[in-house]
Amino acid sequence: MPEVTPLRVRIKAAGAALLVLLLAACGSGDDADLTVYSGRSESLVGPVIQQFEDASGLTVDVRYGSTAEMAAQILEEGQNSPADVFFGQDAGALGALSAAGLLADLPAGLLERVAATYRSPEDHWVGLSGRARVVVYNTDVLDEDDLPDTVAEFTDPAWQGRIGWAPPNASFQAFVTALRVLEGEEATAEWLEAMRDNGTQAYENNIAVVDAVAAGEIEAGLVNHYYLYPKLAEAPDLPAANKFYGDGDPGALVNVAGAGILATSENTEAATEFVEYLLSEAGQQYFATETWEFPLVKGMAPPDGMPTLESLDPPAIDLSELEDLEGTLQLLQETGVL
């Protein structure tokens, strides 16, 4: 396993000016019952937070930023953080806050709603929705059986120039971090270099990859699963489909968006109620129907047209170990991928 770089170093990249802007933009929230630092965007989770306010009668002060920025801000604030809840888009940031001793133990009854794979081994955070890595492919030129059995095989010369990826995207970087944990630094570097040399096309984000596949610009791309389904809902004849890998392949990684309650929170009852709502049937249904993510509560159905979470076979990995973004960024730069 690669040496883990603490998330605290990310604060240097964000800069003090960014923190000032974040705080100024978010307001004081003095009259709020609960303060949430959200690494998920307002467009994605603002509506479900509003649903919670309507159902509970509580007022929530939400401070939005990227997951890395908001986690770094909590690390900088330490024991003086006003946050009650951290709502992050990946488990690595939650793991970093847990390792720093900044998250409280969650109630067992709440944790047990979610499979152990998708929650903290130390009981400090819980996954709220699942985000699977897939290969999106153009159905006009490929059948699913035409794709290799593992993402490692996309380095084959037969795939020269036919594949796309999005190195600047956080979900791609989390995938590479997982690859480093699973396969080691050297093997990951070799795969990245081989993909680069095989003419893998680089795009700014996952949406651009999906669009390029659907347009026939490339034949397949490495993305998260949920970028395709809203497009299919609007255009059912779009020539694109997702291949879900299994057998523990790194290309089958299922990361989570999740939440933890700050150990310094003075509003733990309201904070617990907030997390409980996101794990309720209403909260889980929101993620399934509005963000096309996998509900993580046992027994909840996936979005239409998607496999069940239980049918997937992701790699065995402690998702808390995905915190070393700095090491991944360095590797992507050293290999010329980013």
Secondary structure, DSSP 8 states (H G I E B T S, - for coil): ------GGGHHHHH-HHHHHHHHHHH---TT-SEEEEESS-HHHHHHHHHHHHHHH---EEEEE--HHHHHHHHHHHGGG---SEEEESSHHHHHHHHHTT-B----HHHHTTB-GGGB-TTSS-EEEEEEEEEEEEETTT--GGGS-SSGGGGGSGGGTTTEEE-TTSHHHHHHHHHHHHHH-HHHHHHHHHHHHHTT-EE-SSHHHHHHHHHTTSSSEEEEEGGGTHHHHHH-TT-SEEEE---TT-GGG-EEEEEEEEBTT-S-HHHHHHHHHHHTSHHHHHHHHHHS--EE-BTT----TTS--GGG-------GGGTT-HHHHHHHHHHTT--
